[in-house]
Structures are given as C-alpha cells and as structure tokens.
Amino acid sequence: MNKGSVLVVGGGIAGLAAARELARHQISTTVLEAKNRFGGRIWTIRKNDLPIEVGAEFVHGQSKPLMEAIEHANLLTRTVPDKHRLFENGQFSEIKLWDTISEVLNRIDIHKPDSSIETFLQSVEEPARTLVRNFITGFDAADTHRISAHAVRRAEYAGNQMHMDSQSRIVEGYAALVNKFVQEIEVRGGRLISGAMVRRIRWSPGNVGAYVERVGGTETFAADAALVTLPVGVLKENDVKFEPSLPEKIEAAKGMEFGNVVRIVFHFQNMLWEDFGFIHAPSQPIPTWWSDARGPILTGWAGGPKADALLKLSGAELETMGLEIFGRILPGGPTVTDLRTHLIATHYHNWANDPCIRGAYSYIPVNGLDFPKLLAAPVARTLFFAGEATVTDGQTGTVFGALETGLRAAHEFLESQDICMIRAA
C-alpha cells in the first residue's frame, strides 16, 4: 500500500528526526541537504580520537525525545559539572548561575505589555543585571535590546519543567547521534542526498517539486509533500523560492531575529588547567569559557552583539585574542607564546558567512511570540515546517527543540494522511 512520499528539505537534526520518523512509518522519504555532510549546526571534528564540537555541544536538560534518541542509539552521556565562576578585575568568585538567572527571570510579569529584556533589566540590581545580560547574549545569541522579555520568561518556565539547569555531553560527540539517525533512515529505505542545494519549491495540494542544484547540473525531485527545515537565516534571504509564494511564512521569518555566535575551540597537547566548568568574564571580548573533561579542549564563546563585533576578525586574529584572554584567566598568566607551544590546533567556523545557515540560531523579538507558530503552521496538507525557529515554548536555538519540531512536523504529515502512528522505538 502506498503511504505517500515526502521530501525533507534540510538534513540538520530537525530534518533527520522527521525523516527517521517518516521512514519508520514506511513513508517514501528523501532528504535533500545542501552541505556535503549531514547535521546542520551539529558538526563534530575528531582529532586524536577526541570529539571537537564546532557547532552544538551540550545536551540541555532532560528532553524526553532527545534522551530517548540518545539511548536508542546506544550512546553515552557525561554530566557537565555545574561549576560557574565570575572573573572580574583579575579575581575569581563562585556564582550560582542558574539560581540567579531563574530568580531574575521569574520577576518578568507576562501580564504587562511586552518589552525588551534590556528594558526589564533596568530594574534589576547589579551584579545580577550584568550576569543575566551576559547569559542572554551568550545562551540566546541575542541583542538584549531586541529580544522579547515575554519570550525569555516563557523559555524559563519551559526550561524549569525539563531541568534545563542540568547539562551533559554525548561522550562520542554530537555527530555520533547524527550518524545513527542517518544509518537508521537508510536501513528503513530512506534516501539521503547531500550536496543538494534546493533553489525552488513548486507546489500544489498533494504535489511538490523541488528544483535542486548539484555538482554537474540541476535535478528535480517530486513527492506528495515537503517537510521544510531551512534555517531562518536562509528564509530571511529568500534563498529558496516557493511557487506559489508563502507571504505569511516569509513575513514571520523576517520578523524573527537570527543571532550570531563566535566560538573558538583550542586543542592543546595536555591539560594546562583544572576542569573548571565555566568561567564568565563579562568585560572580555570573548566572555564565556569552558573546559571539557573528555580532553585538553578549551572553548571560548561570544554571542549577540559581542559576536557581531568579532565577525570581522580573521581566524588568526581570533586565535591570538582568545589565547590572550585565556592567559589572563589561567594561574600564572602564561603568554600567548607560552600557550602556543602547547597548542595542537584551533577550530573556528564563521556560521554567519555559511550560505547554508547564515547565522547561529533564532530568537523572538519584542511582541513576536506568534512568529514561531506562524512559521510552524502546515500549508494545504502539503507543506510542513520544522527547525529550531518553529519551537513554540520559547526554547529556540536548542538541539532538543529542533529535534522535537521534526517529530511534530512528521506527525502532522502522518495525521494529514490518516496514518496510524506507531510507538517510537
């Protein structure tokens, strides 16, 4: 019995989760991914048998679908110590980051008109104000003058329900989960095509054609429906044309904010530091640093406006800046030259200049709480939408959020076809 066919546009975790679910229900499924690898903003590089994350790294909280996927893939996780220190004026102090964040954000009154989080923070005392501001710019990749206070409060509430303050890593690296999804999709008869840049989607009810650029020419793929997981940055630029057009989708995508992140990862020969967890240095150009118990890997992170200011720098300039900051943080204050003698490699990818992504991840602007819902809404039982920007509980920008939207969109297609859904394996 023919159960229908679906083109999944985008092979990030949302697209792969959707394709895996569709394939499990014997739907003819084809994944079209513009990059030459799958995973989207999940990208793990292996060096000396160490997983080095260039994209997503942490398993935030206890999302049931994500934890079940990790368990089903027989992957191990390791808890990240909840250790946070503030570095100011050359001195360290211990901080209870999550307690402070929760206490402050729970003051947001959702019954009052929405405002930017920056406006709300004017009523918050120091040092909590700076700590929360740094957290919002880093965790949400957001400009605090633009991100919705109501959206932040909604995300805080949802995060509390799934223990967002607990974090872990996949021991083998996040790409190990991507690889398991790819393998299962293939085993169940799905097609995965990389290097396939979708340029146009022509559709009518019950019929979709995707026009794709590939090495050597163009190709057309046809199906009964399409499940679109394109990043907001791509939708904003109108890089993929819909025929007929989808003005409400484009308007919602343009209304959403899409922030930037600069992440630089240092791989050393040996551990030059204790496993310190996280260091927050708000006055530094790269304000957040963390260690990795899996090996001598150090990550520096800047989000929002601080990231915007760094995007003009070259990889070499970022490396020097990062080593200078780390030298200030390390006991003994080693010089950049000292640190370079122990350095194996530095990893950096400019996601803002990546034509398949065009930034880090999305956040909701003031009075924009309806945008994710508008982006997520199916069209004529033919076009379905997923991806981190379609998360409706405020927790955009997360792997678990993207994965859950992929499952949601797959279920919407199955329900539209009156297909009885089977229990996840």
C-alpha positions as CSV (number, residue, x, y, z in Angstrom):
1,M,0.0,0.0,0.0
2,N,1.4,3.4,-1.0
3,K,1.5,5.6,2.1
4,G,2.8,8.7,0.3
5,S,6.1,10.4,-0.3
6,V,7.8,13.3,1.4
7,L,10.8,15.5,0.5
8,V,12.6,16.6,3.6
9,V,14.5,19.9,2.8
10,G,17.4,20.2,5.2
11,G,19.5,17.4,6.8
12,G,20.0,19.0,10.2
13,I,18.7,17.3,13.4
14,A,15.1,18.5,12.7
15,G,15.1,17.1,9.2
16,L,16.8,13.8,10.2
17,A,14.4,13.4,13.1
18,A,11.5,13.9,10.8
19,A,12.9,11.6,8.1
20,R,13.6,8.9,10.7
21,E,10.0,9.1,11.9
22,L,8.5,9.0,8.4
23,A,10.7,6.1,7.4
24,R,9.6,4.2,10.4
25,H,6.1,4.6,9.1
26,Q,7.1,3.3,5.7
27,I,6.7,6.7,4.0
28,S,8.9,7.1,0.9
29,T,11.3,9.7,2.3
30,T,14.1,11.7,0.6
31,V,16.3,14.1,2.5
32,L,17.9,16.9,0.5
33,E,20.9,18.6,2.2
34,A,22.8,21.5,0.7
35,K,26.0,20.7,2.6
36,N,28.3,17.8,1.9
37,R,27.6,16.4,5.4
38,F,24.5,15.9,7.5
39,G,23.8,17.5,10.9
40,G,23.5,21.2,10.0
41,R,24.6,23.2,13.0
42,I,25.8,20.0,14.6
43,W,29.4,19.5,13.5
44,T,31.9,17.3,15.3
45,I,35.5,17.1,14.2
46,R,37.6,14.2,15.6
47,K,41.2,14.8,16.4
48,N,43.5,12.3,18.2
49,D,40.2,10.4,19.0
50,L,38.8,13.5,20.7
51,P,35.4,14.9,19.6
52,I,35.7,18.6,19.0
53,E,32.4,20.4,18.6
54,V,32.4,23.2,16.1
55,G,28.6,23.6,16.4
56,A,26.2,22.3,19.1
57,E,27.8,20.7,22.1
58,F,25.5,20.4,25.1
59,V,22.6,18.2,25.9
60,H,20.5,20.8,27.8
61,G,18.1,19.4,30.4
62,Q,16.0,16.3,30.1
63,S,14.1,16.4,26.8
64,K,12.4,13.1,26.6
65,P,12.6,12.7,22.8
66,L,16.3,13.6,22.7
67,M,17.2,11.4,25.6
68,E,15.2,8.5,24.1
69,A,17.1,9.1,20.8
70,I,20.4,9.0,22.5
71,E,19.5,5.9,24.4
72,H,18.2,4.2,21.3
73,A,21.5,5.0,19.6
74,N,23.4,3.3,22.4
75,L,25.4,6.5,23.1
76,L,26.8,7.5,26.4
77,T,26.4,10.9,28.0
78,R,28.6,12.6,30.7
79,T,27.2,15.2,33.1
80,V,28.8,18.6,32.9
81,P,29.7,19.9,36.3
82,D,27.5,22.8,37.4
83,K,30.5,24.9,38.3
84,H,30.5,28.6,37.4
85,R,33.0,31.3,38.3
86,L,32.9,35.0,37.6
87,F,36.2,36.7,36.5
88,E,36.4,40.4,37.2
89,N,39.3,42.7,37.9
90,G,41.7,39.8,37.9
91,Q,39.8,38.0,40.6
92,F,37.5,34.9,40.6
93,S,34.3,34.5,42.6
94,E,32.0,31.5,42.7
95,I,28.5,32.1,41.4
96,K,25.2,30.2,41.4
97,L,24.4,31.0,37.8
98,W,21.2,29.1,37.3
99,D,19.8,30.2,40.7
100,T,20.5,33.9,39.8
101,I,19.1,33.5,36.3
102,S,15.9,31.8,37.5
103,E,15.3,34.3,40.3
104,V,15.7,37.3,38.0
105,L,13.7,36.0,35.0
106,N,10.8,34.8,37.2
107,R,10.3,38.5,38.0
108,I,9.1,39.2,34.4
109,D,5.4,39.9,34.5
110,I,3.7,38.4,31.5
111,H,0.5,40.3,32.3
112,K,2.2,43.6,31.5
113,P,3.0,44.7,27.9
114,D,6.0,43.0,26.4
115,S,9.3,44.8,26.3
116,S,12.9,44.1,25.5
117,I,14.9,42.2,28.2
118,E,17.2,45.2,28.4
119,T,14.3,47.4,29.4
120,F,13.3,44.8,32.1
121,L,16.9,44.6,33.3
122,Q,16.9,48.3,34.2
123,S,15.0,47.4,37.4
124,V,17.5,44.6,38.3
125,E,20.3,45.3,40.7
126,E,24.0,44.6,40.0
127,P,25.8,42.3,39.7
128,A,22.7,40.2,38.7
129,R,21.9,42.6,35.9
130,T,25.3,42.1,34.2
131,L,25.2,38.3,34.8
132,V,21.8,37.9,33.3
133,R,22.6,40.2,30.4
134,N,25.7,38.2,29.6
135,F,23.7,35.0,29.8
136,I,21.0,36.2,27.4
137,T,23.6,37.4,24.8
138,G,25.5,34.2,25.1
139,F,22.9,31.5,25.5
140,D,20.3,33.1,23.2
141,A,22.8,34.7,20.8
142,A,20.6,37.8,21.3
143,D,20.7,41.5,21.4
144,T,19.1,42.3,24.8
145,H,17.6,45.5,23.2
146,R,15.7,43.3,20.8
147,I,14.8,40.0,22.5
148,S,11.3,39.7,24.0
149,A,11.1,39.6,27.8
150,H,7.9,37.6,27.5
151,A,9.7,35.0,25.3
152,V,12.5,34.7,27.8
153,R,10.1,34.2,30.6
154,R,8.2,31.5,28.6
155,A,11.5,29.8,27.9
156,E,12.5,29.9,31.6
157,Y,9.2,28.3,32.6
158,A,9.5,25.6,29.9
159,G,13.2,25.0,30.9
160,N,12.2,24.5,34.6
161,Q,9.8,21.8,33.6
162,M,12.6,19.7,32.0
163,H,15.5,20.5,34.3
164,M,17.3,22.9,31.9
165,D,20.0,23.6,34.5
166,S,21.4,20.1,34.1
167,Q,23.7,19.7,31.2
168,S,25.7,16.8,29.7
169,R,27.7,15.9,26.6
170,I,27.5,12.9,24.3
171,V,30.8,11.2,25.0
172,E,31.3,10.3,21.4
173,G,30.3,13.7,20.2
174,Y,27.0,15.1,18.9
175,A,27.8,13.9,15.4
176,A,27.5,10.3,16.6
177,L,23.8,10.9,17.1
178,V,23.6,12.3,13.6
179,N,25.3,9.3,12.2
180,K,22.9,6.9,14.0
181,F,19.9,8.8,12.5
182,V,21.5,8.6,9.0
183,Q,22.1,4.9,9.4
184,E,18.6,4.2,10.6
185,I,17.0,6.2,7.8
186,E,19.0,4.3,5.2
187,V,18.2,0.9,6.7
188,R,14.5,1.8,6.6
189,G,14.7,2.7,2.9
190,G,15.0,6.5,3.1
191,R,17.2,8.4,0.6
192,L,19.8,10.9,1.9
193,I,21.3,13.2,-0.7
194,S,24.0,15.7,0.3
195,G,25.4,18.5,-1.9
196,A,21.8,19.2,-3.0
197,M,21.0,22.9,-2.8
198,V,17.3,23.4,-3.1
199,R,16.6,26.6,-5.0
200,R,12.9,26.4,-5.8
201,I,9.9,24.5,-4.4
202,R,6.9,24.4,-6.7
203,W,3.8,23.1,-5.0
204,S,0.1,22.5,-5.3
205,P,-2.1,20.5,-2.9
206,G,-0.8,16.9,-2.8
207,N,2.1,17.6,-5.2
208,V,5.6,19.1,-4.7
209,G,8.6,19.6,-7.0
210,A,12.0,20.6,-5.6
211,Y,14.5,22.1,-8.1
212,V,18.0,21.3,-6.9
213,E,21.5,22.5,-7.8
214,R,24.0,19.7,-7.7
215,V,27.6,19.3,-8.9
216,G,27.2,18.8,-12.7
217,G,23.8,20.3,-13.1
218,T,20.3,20.6,-11.8
219,E,17.8,18.0,-10.8
220,T,14.1,17.8,-9.9
221,F,12.7,15.7,-7.1
222,A,9.0,15.1,-6.8
223,A,6.8,13.9,-3.9
224,D,3.3,14.3,-2.4
225,A,4.6,16.7,0.3
226,A,7.6,18.6,1.5
227,L,8.8,19.0,5.1
228,V,10.9,22.1,5.2
229,T,13.6,22.6,7.9
230,L,15.5,25.6,6.5
231,P,17.2,28.0,9.0
232,V,15.6,31.3,9.5
233,G,18.7,33.0,8.1
234,V,18.1,31.3,4.7
235,L,14.4,32.0,4.8
236,K,15.1,35.7,5.5
237,E,17.3,36.0,2.4
238,N,14.6,34.3,0.3
239,D,17.3,31.9,-1.0
240,V,14.6,29.2,-1.6
241,K,11.7,30.4,-3.7
242,F,8.2,28.9,-3.1
243,E,5.8,28.9,-6.0
244,P,3.1,29.9,-5.2
245,S,4.8,32.2,-2.7
246,L,4.2,31.9,1.1
247,P,4.0,35.6,2.2
248,E,2.9,34.8,5.8
249,K,5.9,32.5,6.2
250,I,8.4,35.0,4.7
251,E,6.9,37.8,6.9
252,A,7.2,35.6,10.0
253,A,10.8,34.6,9.1
254,K,11.8,38.2,8.5
255,G,10.2,39.1,11.9
256,M,12.2,36.6,13.8
257,E,15.7,37.6,14.9
258,F,18.7,35.4,13.9
259,G,21.7,36.0,16.1
260,N,25.4,35.3,15.7
261,V,27.8,33.4,17.8
262,V,31.6,33.3,17.7
263,R,33.0,30.1,19.0
264,I,36.7,29.3,19.1
265,V,38.0,25.9,20.2
266,F,41.6,25.3,21.3
267,H,43.0,21.8,21.2
268,F,46.1,21.5,23.4
269,Q,48.7,18.7,23.9
270,N,47.8,18.4,27.5
271,M,45.6,19.9,30.2
272,L,47.1,23.2,31.4
273,W,44.2,23.8,33.8
274,E,41.8,22.0,36.1
275,D,38.4,21.1,34.8
276,F,36.9,24.4,35.8
277,G,33.5,24.1,34.3
278,F,32.5,27.6,33.1
279,I,34.2,30.9,33.5
280,H,32.2,34.1,32.9
281,A,34.2,37.2,32.1
282,P,31.7,39.9,31.0
283,S,34.3,42.6,30.4
284,Q,36.2,40.5,27.9
285,P,35.5,40.4,24.1
286,I,35.1,36.7,24.4
287,P,33.2,36.5,27.7
288,T,32.4,32.8,28.3
289,W,34.9,29.9,28.6
290,W,34.5,26.3,29.4
291,S,36.7,23.2,29.8
292,D,35.9,19.7,28.6
293,A,36.5,16.6,30.8
294,R,37.0,14.5,27.7
295,G,40.4,16.0,26.9
296,P,42.6,19.1,26.7
297,I,40.0,21.2,24.8
298,L,39.1,24.7,25.7
299,T,36.2,26.7,24.2
300,G,35.7,30.4,24.1
301,W,32.2,31.8,23.3
302,A,30.7,35.1,22.4
303,G,27.1,35.7,21.3
304,G,24.9,38.5,20.2
305,P,26.4,42.0,19.7
306,K,29.8,40.8,21.1
307,A,29.9,38.1,18.4
308,D,28.8,40.7,15.7
309,A,31.9,42.8,16.7
310,L,34.2,39.8,16.3
311,L,33.0,38.5,12.9
312,K,35.2,40.9,11.0
313,L,38.3,39.3,12.5
314,S,40.2,36.6,10.8
315,G,40.7,33.2,12.4
316,A,44.3,34.1,13.2
317,E,43.2,37.3,14.9
318,L,40.6,35.4,16.9
319,E,43.1,32.8,17.9
320,T,45.5,35.5,19.3
321,M,42.7,37.3,21.1
322,G,41.4,34.0,22.6
323,L,44.9,33.0,23.8
324,E,45.4,36.4,25.4
325,I,42.2,36.2,27.3
326,F,42.9,32.6,28.4
327,G,46.3,33.7,29.5
328,R,44.7,36.2,31.9
329,I,42.4,33.6,33.3
330,L,45.0,30.8,33.8
331,P,47.0,30.9,37.1
332,G,50.5,32.3,36.4
333,G,49.3,34.3,33.4
334,P,51.1,32.5,30.6
335,T,51.8,34.5,27.5
336,V,50.4,33.8,24.0
337,T,53.8,32.4,23.0
338,D,53.8,30.1,26.0
339,L,50.4,28.8,25.2
340,R,51.2,28.3,21.5
341,T,54.0,25.8,22.4
342,H,51.2,23.5,23.8
343,L,48.7,24.2,21.1
344,I,47.8,21.4,18.6
345,A,45.1,23.2,16.6
346,T,42.4,25.9,16.7
347,H,39.0,25.4,15.3
348,Y,36.6,28.1,14.2
349,H,33.8,28.3,11.7
350,N,32.0,31.5,10.7
351,W,28.4,30.4,10.7
352,A,27.2,33.9,9.6
353,N,29.1,33.5,6.3
354,D,27.9,30.0,5.8
355,P,25.4,30.3,2.9
356,C,23.5,27.2,4.2
357,I,23.0,28.7,7.6
358,R,23.6,32.5,7.7
359,G,24.0,32.8,11.5
360,A,23.8,30.9,14.7
361,Y,20.1,30.5,15.7
362,S,16.9,32.4,16.2
363,Y,15.3,34.3,19.0
364,I,12.0,36.0,19.4
365,P,11.7,39.8,19.2
366,V,9.5,42.1,21.3
367,N,5.8,41.3,20.6
368,G,6.9,38.4,18.4
369,L,5.6,35.4,20.3
370,D,3.4,34.4,17.4
371,F,6.2,34.2,14.8
372,P,7.3,30.6,15.6
373,K,3.7,29.4,15.5
374,L,3.2,31.1,12.1
375,L,6.4,29.5,10.8
376,A,5.4,26.1,12.0
377,A,1.8,26.0,10.6
378,P,1.3,23.4,7.8
379,V,0.1,24.6,4.4
380,A,-2.7,22.8,2.5
381,R,-1.7,19.4,4.0
382,T,1.3,19.6,1.6
383,L,4.0,21.8,3.1
384,F,5.2,21.1,6.7
385,F,7.7,23.1,8.6
386,A,10.2,22.3,11.4
387,G,13.5,23.6,12.8
388,E,14.6,25.4,15.9
389,A,12.8,28.6,14.9
390,T,9.5,26.9,15.0
391,V,9.7,26.0,18.7
392,T,6.7,27.5,20.4
393,D,7.7,27.3,24.1
394,G,10.4,30.0,23.7
395,Q,13.3,27.5,23.7
396,T,14.6,28.3,20.3
397,G,18.2,27.7,19.4
398,T,18.4,24.2,21.0
399,V,19.1,20.8,19.6
400,F,16.2,19.2,21.6
401,G,13.9,21.9,20.3
402,A,14.8,21.3,16.7
403,L,14.5,17.5,17.1
404,E,11.1,17.8,18.7
405,T,9.8,20.1,15.9
406,G,11.0,17.5,13.4
407,L,8.9,14.9,15.1
408,R,5.9,17.3,15.4
409,A,6.0,18.0,11.6
410,A,6.3,14.3,10.7
411,H,3.3,13.6,12.9
412,E,1.4,16.4,11.2
413,F,2.0,14.8,7.8
414,L,1.0,11.3,9.1
415,E,-2.2,12.7,10.6
416,S,-3.0,14.5,7.4
417,Q,-2.8,11.2,5.6
418,D,-4.9,9.4,8.3
419,I,-1.9,7.1,9.0
420,C,-2.0,5.4,12.4
421,M,1.2,6.3,14.3
422,I,3.3,3.6,15.9
423,R,5.1,3.9,19.2
424,A,8.6,5.2,18.9
425,A,11.3,2.5,19.1
